[in-house]
Amino acid sequence: MNHDNSPNQASPEMNDDVYVRSVYFFDPDGVCLEFAAWTRALDENDIAHDPVQADGTKREGMILRNTAFAANDAALAGTMAPAE
């Protein structure tokens, strides 16, 4: 699978927007595994959300390039809990 920034977040073929290529498979016990590799170096232009720590607290200091994502994150602040 070619992970990219399209609305579907996947492309049927490799293109300049693909940042990760993945292969999914099942181990002998039936557990689905993923083998993934970066296809390009990532930089500050790839940041869409402020980082969040495992406990759900927001990491400050990152600049968002997409204000729609920033507004969405602000609306969700405090409503998400880390996995247990």
Stockholm file with secondary structure:
# STOCKHOLM 1.0

chainA/1-84         MNHDNSPNQASPEMNDDVYVRSVYFFDPDGVCLEFAAWTRALDENDIAHDPVQADGTKREGMILRNTAFAANDAALAGTMAPAE
#=GR chainA/1-84 SS CEECSSTTSCBSSCCTTCCEEEEEEECTTSCEEEEEEESSCCCGGGCCSCCBCTTSCBCCCCCCSCHHHHHHHHHHTTTCCCCC
#=GC SS_cons        CEECSSTTSCBSSCCTTCCEEEEEEECTTSCEEEEEEESSCCCGGGCCSCCBCTTSCBCCCCCCSCHHHHHHHHHHTTTCCCCC
//
